[in-house]
Amino acid sequence: MSEDIAIYHIVEGILFAADRPLTVKQLSELFDEGGRPDTKEIQAAIEQLQYDYKDRGVQCVKLASGYVFRVHEDLGPWVSKLWDEKPAKYSRAFLETLSIIAYRQPITRGEIEAIRGVAVNTQIVKTLIERNWIRVVGHKDVPGKPALLATTKDFLDYFNLSSLEGLPPLSEIKDLDEAAAQLEQEAAIEEQTQSEITLTAVSDEEPTDQLDAAS
């Protein structure tokens, strides 16, 4: 590779090849120390990539964990045909629980149950933690010291968000079903452009799989 190759093209190639989002700092560390560009130059290259790719089939997007190339969400119906794997299905209770944590964090399991009006199945919380979509961020200073749950960067990355501010305003969501439906829609879009499992809600008429949890 020529030593005078443009920073723009190096950053472009790295982000295309990377299997995870990368921050400006992580990109900088991939350059040899002697010829390492200023972080402002790397940021400028990223911004140029975002502009150049904004109307293309792939886009350079900023997620919570950094920058990454992703297929444009509008192309999901076509790109998803590359994979024959049938999407796994999660229960409405799973999506409602995730929605409550996302909007009310940090929150205890008891507070989630108070909002939903039913007990939270242990398997739901376990699955969310195993997927690294939520984590324990502390304990509430009340008797029993219940764990406080909050979402992670992996949750934001999965739903194509750079921060929690990207979630639809809670004032625009009328009920839990709508919040769950919003997460379902975002997950479906993202899964159509990736080879991971699609997250969709299970209707009352459909059979559930072993990861589904009753409310």
C-alpha positions in Angstrom: 0.0 0.0 0.0 1.3 3.4 -0.9 2.3 5.5 2.1 0.7 8.6 0.6 -2.7 7.0 0.4 -5.4 9.4 1.6 -6.7 9.2 5.2 -10.2 9.2 3.7 -9.6 5.9 1.8 -7.8 4.3 4.8 -10.7 5.1 7.1 -13.2 3.9 4.4 -11.4 0.6 4.0 -11.1 0.0 7.8 -14.8 0.7 8.4 -15.8 -1.6 5.6 -13.7 -4.4 6.9 -14.5 -4.0 10.6 -16.9 -6.4 12.2 -17.9 -3.8 14.9 -18.3 -0.1 15.2 -15.1 1.8 15.8 -14.5 5.2 17.6 -12.2 7.9 16.2 -9.7 6.9 18.9 -9.8 3.2 17.8 -9.3 4.2 14.2 -6.4 6.4 15.2 -4.7 3.6 16.9 -4.7 1.5 13.7 -2.2 3.9 12.1 1.5 3.6 12.7 2.6 6.0 15.5 5.0 7.8 13.3 2.4 8.6 10.6 -0.7 8.8 12.8 -3.0 11.6 11.7 -4.6 14.0 14.0 -8.0 12.9 15.4 -9.5 16.0 13.7 -8.3 14.6 10.3 -9.9 11.3 11.0 -13.1 12.9 12.1 -13.1 15.0 8.9 -12.6 11.9 6.8 -15.6 10.2 8.6 -17.8 13.3 8.0 -16.9 13.3 4.3 -17.7 9.5 4.1 -21.1 10.2 5.7 -21.8 12.9 3.1 -20.5 10.9 0.2 -22.5 7.8 1.1 -25.7 9.5 2.3 -27.6 8.6 -0.9 -26.1 5.2 -1.6 -27.0 1.7 -0.7 -24.7 1.6 2.2 -24.2 4.4 4.7 -21.6 5.4 7.3 -23.5 5.8 10.5 -22.7 6.7 14.0 -23.8 4.3 16.7 -23.3 4.4 20.5 -20.0 2.3 20.1 -18.6 4.2 17.2 -18.9 4.4 13.4 -19.8 1.6 11.0 -21.0 1.0 7.5 -24.6 -0.4 7.3 -26.9 -1.2 4.4 -29.5 1.5 4.0 -32.6 0.5 5.9 -34.9 1.0 2.9 -33.1 -1.9 1.2 -34.0 -4.4 3.9 -36.7 -6.3 1.9 -34.1 -7.2 -0.7 -31.0 -7.7 1.4 -32.9 -10.0 3.8 -33.4 -12.5 1.0 -29.7 -13.4 1.3 -30.5 -15.4 4.5 -32.9 -18.3 4.7 -32.9 -18.5 8.5 -36.4 -18.1 9.9 -36.6 -15.3 12.4 -36.9 -16.2 16.0 -39.9 -14.7 17.8 -40.1 -13.0 21.2 -43.2 -12.4 23.2 -45.0 -9.1 23.7 -44.0 -9.4 27.4 -40.3 -9.5 26.3 -40.6 -6.3 24.2 -42.7 -4.5 26.8 -40.1 -5.2 29.5 -37.3 -3.9 27.2 -39.3 -0.8 26.3 -40.0 0.0 30.0 -36.3 -0.3 30.8 -35.3 1.8 27.8 -37.6 4.6 28.7 -37.6 4.5 32.5 -34.0 3.5 33.3 -32.5 3.0 35.8 -35.4 0.9 37.0 -35.9 -2.1 39.3 -37.7 -5.3 38.4 -40.4 -4.4 41.0 -41.0 -1.0 39.3 -41.3 -2.8 35.9 -43.9 -5.1 37.4 -45.8 -2.1 38.8 -46.0 -0.5 35.4 -47.0 -3.7 33.5 -49.3 -4.9 36.2 -48.0 -8.4 36.1 -44.8 -10.2 37.3 -41.7 -10.1 35.1 -40.7 -13.6 34.1 -37.1 -14.3 35.2 -36.2 -15.7 31.8 -37.0 -12.4 30.1 -34.5 -10.5 32.3 -31.9 -13.3 31.9 -32.2 -13.3 28.1 -31.8 -9.5 28.0 -28.7 -9.7 30.1 -27.3 -12.5 28.1 -27.8 -10.5 24.9 -26.0 -7.6 26.7 -29.0 -5.3 26.0 -29.4 -4.5 29.7 -27.1 -4.6 32.7 -27.2 -3.9 36.5 -26.0 -0.4 37.1 -26.5 -0.2 40.8 -28.9 -1.0 43.6 -31.8 1.2 44.9 -31.4 2.4 48.4 -34.5 0.8 49.8 -35.0 -2.4 51.9 -33.7 -5.4 49.9 -31.4 -3.2 47.8 -33.1 -4.3 44.5 -30.9 -4.1 41.3 -31.3 -1.2 39.0 -31.5 -2.1 35.3 -30.4 0.0 32.4 -29.7 -0.5 28.7 -26.2 -0.9 27.2 -24.3 0.4 24.2 -25.1 -3.0 22.5 -28.8 -2.2 22.8 -28.2 1.1 21.1 -26.1 -0.4 18.4 -28.6 -3.1 17.7 -31.4 -0.7 17.3 -29.3 1.6 15.2 -29.1 4.4 17.8 -26.2 6.6 18.7 -27.8 7.6 22.1 -31.1 7.2 24.0 -32.1 10.6 22.6 -32.8 8.7 19.4 -35.7 6.9 20.9 -39.1 8.3 20.0 -40.3 10.8 22.6 -42.4 9.0 25.2 -45.0 11.7 24.9 -45.6 10.4 21.4 -46.2 6.8 22.5 -49.6 6.2 23.8 -49.1 2.8 25.5 -46.8 -0.1 26.1 -48.0 -1.9 23.0 -47.0 1.1 20.9 -43.6 1.3 22.5 -43.0 -2.5 22.0 -44.2 -2.1 18.4 -41.6 0.7 17.8 -38.8 -1.6 19.1 -40.1 -4.4 17.0 -40.1 -2.2 13.9 -36.6 -1.0 14.5 -35.3 -4.5 15.1 -37.0 -5.8 11.9 -35.3 -3.1 9.9 -31.9 -3.8 11.4 -32.2 -7.5 11.1 -33.1 -7.3 7.4 -29.7 -5.8 6.8 -27.7 -8.1 9.0 -27.3 -11.8 9.4 -28.4 -11.8 13.0 -31.8 -13.1 14.3 -34.8 -10.8 13.7 -36.6 -9.5 16.8 -40.4 -9.6 16.3 -43.4 -9.8 18.6 -45.4 -12.9 18.9 -49.1 -12.6 18.3 -51.6 -14.4 20.6 -52.4 -16.9 17.8 -48.7 -17.8 17.1 -46.9 -20.6 19.0 -43.9 -19.4 21.0 -40.4 -20.8 21.1 -38.3 -21.7 24.1 -37.1 -18.1 24.5 -40.6 -16.7 24.7 -41.8 -16.0 28.2 -45.3 -15.7 29.4 -46.3 -12.4 31.1 
